[in-house]
Amino acid sequence: MATSGTATWNPGILEIIEEAFERIGGESRVGYDITTARRSLNYLFAEWANRGINMWTLESGTKLLVSGTASYTLDADTVDIVDGAIRTNSGNVATQTDLPIQRITFDTYQAIPNKTLTGYPTQYMITRGTATPTVYFWNVPDGTQTYYFYYWRLRRMQDAGTTWSNTTDVPFRFYAALTSGLAYHIAAKKRAGQPIVQELKARYEEDFELAASEDRDRSSWMIVPFTGYM
């Protein structure tokens, strides 16, 4: 038997919605069914942002630090910063250097006696209580050299949108979890029978766990015991 020879299937929004309705035991026949399902998709994307590190939303970025300026606004679609470093001599292939910088909590930042002290930034704190996250540095960048904040961030997943031919901002490994999650959310809104809602929720959690357990860093690591003297 011949295979298709392709591995490019990427279902559109409408196809995912239709599959979700079929799992409930019905079909999306009226316009409002599509509208409410699209809204549920956007809520689902927001939920996934709270479930941990979604590797496909991990992006690098840089921000120029200005002498004497402690706080900087991040892109509005930033969920969180995963790791950061201070980059010096940016663009110089021989001398460009990235040195890790420590992330501290709000309480630790508040406890710093002099938040205006300038120097080489060694710590940063992020506030996420507003729509646009803000990062604060200590020491406040001085003018002795040019500093860049080089970081890895988690970005928001793109919205479902209003064009039904659109595809989702989700890798193929999560198609099953996305469809199961949408079916569960729709069933809960439609007040479907409790057994079917619980069944769909269990299926959703299983599909998501399978995908999330595969969506991880596969680099090797080892634990080496300390054998020196104290």
Beta strands, then each sheet from edge to edge (+ up, - down):
strand 1: 58-65
strand 2: 71-73
strand 3: 78-88
strand 4: 97-100
strand 5: 102-103
strand 6: 118-119
strand 7: 123-127
strand 8: 134-138
strand 9: 140-141
strand 10: 147-155
sheet 1: 1+ 10- 3+ 4-
sheet 2: 2+ 8- 7+ 5+
sheet 3: 6+ 9+
end
